[in-house]
Amino acid sequence: MDPTTLDVIVTVVAALLLAVAVLGTIFPILPGSALTLITVVGWAWILGSGASWTAGIIGAVLALAGMSASLILTGRKMRRESIPNTPVLVGVAGAIVGMFVIPVVGLFLGFAIGLLAAEWYRRRDLRAALRSSVEAMKSMGLGMIIEFVCASLAASVFAIGALVHF
């Protein structure tokens, strides 16, 4: 196979994977920033040009920044609101159930209901559970937005790198 043909195939596959990765930052069922990181570095490694490595490194830094910011912001808010991991895990289980029960919005609705139910059970006070659940969802939403922006920027850097490479 001609090296140029291989470069084109690898670039098209990488572009498709990055589209899935960007969607994965919003829909947590799909892989998100981790897939972005693996894709841009793998693409750069396979193509091996200066343009691909430059784009790959910048894309990797952006993906790592998005993951880190999301984890740090969410973790800080969870500690501040004294929310242990169990209510979040119940929320994730609710999201999985909600995804199958109500298409599209069920994922988010299931998470919110699961988190609220677990917090209500833990705190035995609906008002306190509602407050902490809303704060947790706001911090997770902000983390998702930051991760989405960073993954989108990494995909944009990839596109520029691909244009320069070819």
N, C-alpha and C positions, 0 to 999 in steps of 0.2 A: 504494500500500500504506500502510496506517495505520502511523504511527510506533511505536505500541505493539506492533503485530504484528512489525515489523522488529526491535525490541528483544528480543522473545521469541525470535525465530528466531536472532538473533546470539548470544544468551545460551545457547541450547541447543547451537548449534554450538561455541561456546567451551567449554562444559562437556564435550562429547565430546572436543575436542582436548586439554583438560587431563587427561582420563582417560588418553588415549594418552601424553601427556607424562609423567605420573607413572609409568606402566608403563615408559616409555622410560628412566627412570633406573635400572631394574633390568635390563631387557633392552636392551642398547645398540644393537640393530638399529633400534629405534624412536627417534625424536628425543625428547630428554628436557628438560633445563632450557632449552635454546634455544627449544623449542616453547612451554614455559611462559611464558617472557619475551615472545615474540611474541604469544601468545594474550591474555595479560592486558592488555598495552599496546594491542593492536588492539581488544579488546573495550571498553576504557575510551575509546578514541578514537572509536569508532563510536557508543557510547551517549552519551558527552559529559556525563554528569551528575557532580555532586560526589561521589556515592557510588561511581560506577564509576571515576572518576579516583583517588580515595583508595585503593580496593581494587587498582586497576591498578598504582599506584606501589608500594604495599606488596608486592604480588605480584612485581613486577619486582625489587625489592630482595632479596626472599627467593630468587628464582631466580638472581640474580647471585651472592648469597652462597653458595648451594649449589654452583654451578659453580666459583667461585673456591676454596672450601674443598676441593673434590674435587681440582682440579688442583694446588693447592699441596701438600696432604698427600701425594698420589701422587707428584708430582715430587720432593719432598724425600726420600721414602723410596727412590725409584729412584736418586737421586744418592748417598744414604748407602750403599746396597747396590752401588753401581757398576754398575748395570744400564743398558746403552745402549738406544736405541730399537729396535734390530733384534730382540732377543728378544721384545719386546712386540708388534711387528708380526707376528712368526711366531705368537705366541699368538693374535692377532686372526684370522689366517688359519686357525689351528686351530679357533677358535670358529666361524667361518663354515662350515667343513667339518663340524664336530661338530653344528651346528644341523640340518644336513640328514641326517646319519647317525643320530643319536640324538635324537628329538624331546624337547623341553623341557630336559633336563639336558645335552644335547650341546653347547650353547653354552658353558656353564661348564666342562664336562669337556674340551672341545676346546681352550679357552684355556689351561687348566692344563697339559695335555699338551704343547701347542705351546710354551708358555713354558719348561717344564722341559726339553724336548728342545733348544731353542735355547740355554738356559743351560748344559746339559750339554756341548753341542758347543763352546760358547765357552770354558768353564772347564776342560773335560776332567777334571772331578772331580764325581762324582755327589752326594756329600755337600754340597759347596759350592753346587752347582747347585740342589739341593733346598732348602737353607736360603734362598738368595736368592730362589728362586721363591715359596716360602711367604711370605716377608716382602713381596714384591711383591704377591701376591694378597691378603694381609691389608690392606695399605695401599689397594689398589684397592677392596676390600670396604668398608672404612671410608668411603672417598670416596663410594661408591655409596649407602651408608646415609645419609650427611649430605645428599647430593643428593636422595635420595628424601624425606627428612624436609622439606627446604626446599621441594621441589616440592609435597608434600602440604599444607604450611602455606599456600603460595601458592594452591592450589586451594581451601582452606578460606576464605581471605580473599576470594577471588573469590565463593564461595557466599554469604558474609555480605554482600558488596557488592551482589550480585544481589538478595538479599532486601531490603536497604535501598532499592535503586533502585526495585523494583516495589512 
